Amino acid sequence: MREGLGLRGEWMIEIRRDGELIKTLHYKNQLTAIYQGSVLNQLKGVSAVDLSIKYIAIGTDGTTATENDTQLYAEVFRSTPTSKTVMDGYMQTIWVLTPEQGNVRIREIGVFAGNATLQADSGSLLSRVVVDIEKTQSLEITMIRRDYVNI
């Protein structure tokens, strides 16, 4: 018998112009040591970081993601998720950037929990992914993140 607990996160990013889907991108992200340590401490019964996803943020730095990242390198915008839903074996978080929001060359996306607020660099970074998306006012971007728990 094989037994174990596996965590992983994936992104599907849909880019629309005037409501029409023009591109779909797929990324695997880097979970952080903060996330891993919090899960292990919760199993141990020790007070840990609140893992509830509170904010998703974008930044402009394309430095390679590592498990030791604790914040985005150049955060420029963050907001609360549009929805969070638990499915069979994963949680899906959706975040929509409207045409008016986040009009920069997006190079990094981060998921924040713990004591996160609207203030940049606040909270605990659970995961980070490096992307390359030129966001303009003519585009709406839907970011769909799935956190999988495998046993």
C-alpha positions in Angstrom: 0.0 0.0 0.0 1.3 3.5 -0.9 0.4 6.2 1.4 1.2 9.9 1.4 -0.1 13.4 1.2 0.7 15.6 -1.8 0.0 19.3 -2.4 0.2 21.1 -5.7 -1.3 24.2 -7.3 -2.1 25.0 -10.9 -3.3 28.0 -12.8 -5.5 28.4 -15.8 -5.6 32.0 -17.1 -8.2 33.0 -19.6 -7.7 36.3 -21.5 -10.7 38.0 -23.1 -11.2 40.9 -25.4 -14.8 42.3 -25.6 -16.0 39.1 -23.9 -14.4 36.8 -26.5 -11.8 34.3 -25.3 -8.6 35.0 -27.2 -6.1 32.9 -25.2 -5.9 30.3 -22.4 -2.6 29.8 -20.5 -1.7 27.0 -18.1 0.9 27.2 -15.3 2.1 25.1 -12.4 3.1 27.2 -9.5 5.7 27.1 -6.7 4.2 26.3 -3.3 6.2 28.0 -0.5 7.9 26.7 2.6 5.4 28.8 4.6 2.5 26.7 3.0 4.3 23.4 3.6 5.2 24.3 7.2 1.7 25.5 8.0 0.1 22.3 6.8 2.6 20.1 8.8 2.1 22.3 11.9 -1.7 22.0 11.6 -1.3 18.2 11.4 0.8 18.4 14.6 -1.8 20.5 16.3 0.5 23.5 16.6 -0.9 27.0 15.9 0.0 27.8 12.3 -0.7 30.4 9.6 -4.3 30.7 8.7 -4.3 29.1 5.2 -7.5 30.7 4.1 -6.8 32.5 0.8 -7.5 36.2 1.3 -5.8 38.0 -1.6 -4.3 37.3 -4.9 -1.7 39.8 -6.1 0.2 40.6 -9.3 3.7 42.0 -9.8 6.2 43.0 -12.5 9.3 41.0 -11.6 9.9 37.7 -13.4 12.6 36.3 -11.0 12.3 32.5 -10.9 9.9 31.4 -8.1 11.4 29.4 -5.2 10.0 27.7 -2.2 11.7 30.3 0.0 9.8 33.3 -1.5 7.9 35.2 1.2 6.4 38.0 -1.0 6.2 39.1 -4.6 9.3 40.9 -5.8 7.5 43.9 -7.3 3.8 43.8 -6.2 1.6 46.4 -8.0 -2.0 45.3 -7.4 -4.0 42.9 -5.1 -7.6 42.2 -4.4 -9.9 39.5 -2.9 -10.8 36.4 -4.9 -14.1 36.5 -6.9 -15.0 33.0 -5.6 -13.6 30.0 -3.6 -15.1 26.6 -4.0 -14.1 23.2 -2.7 -14.4 20.5 -5.3 -13.6 16.8 -5.3 -9.9 16.7 -4.3 -9.1 20.4 -4.8 -10.1 23.9 -4.0 -10.8 26.3 -6.9 -10.2 30.0 -6.4 -11.2 32.4 -9.2 -10.0 36.0 -9.5 -11.1 38.4 -12.3 -9.0 41.4 -13.4 -11.4 43.8 -15.1 -10.3 46.0 -18.0 -9.6 48.8 -15.5 -7.4 46.8 -13.1 -3.8 45.8 -13.2 -2.8 47.3 -16.5 0.9 46.3 -16.5 3.1 43.6 -17.9 2.3 40.9 -15.3 5.3 38.8 -14.5 4.3 37.3 -11.2 1.2 36.2 -9.3 1.0 35.4 -5.6 -1.6 33.9 -3.3 -1.7 35.4 0.2 -3.2 34.1 3.5 -2.7 34.7 7.2 -2.8 38.4 8.2 -3.0 39.6 4.6 -4.7 42.9 3.9 -4.9 45.2 0.8 -1.5 46.5 1.8 1.3 45.2 -0.6 3.6 42.6 0.9 1.2 41.8 3.8 0.3 38.3 4.8 1.8 34.9 4.2 2.7 34.0 0.6 1.4 30.5 -0.1 2.4 30.2 -3.7 4.0 32.2 -6.5 4.0 31.7 -10.2 6.0 33.5 -12.9 4.1 34.5 -16.0 4.4 36.9 -19.0 1.1 38.6 -19.7 0.7 42.1 -21.2 -2.5 43.4 -19.5 -4.2 46.4 -21.1 -7.5 48.2 -20.7 -8.9 46.2 -23.7 -8.5 42.9 -21.8 -10.3 41.1 -19.0 -8.3 38.3 -17.3 -9.9 35.4 -15.4 -7.4 33.5 -13.2 -8.4 30.1 -12.0 -6.2 28.5 -9.4 -6.6 25.0 -8.2 -5.0 23.7 -5.0 -4.9 19.9 -5.2 -4.6 17.6 -2.1 -3.7 14.1 -3.2 -3.6 11.1 -0.9 
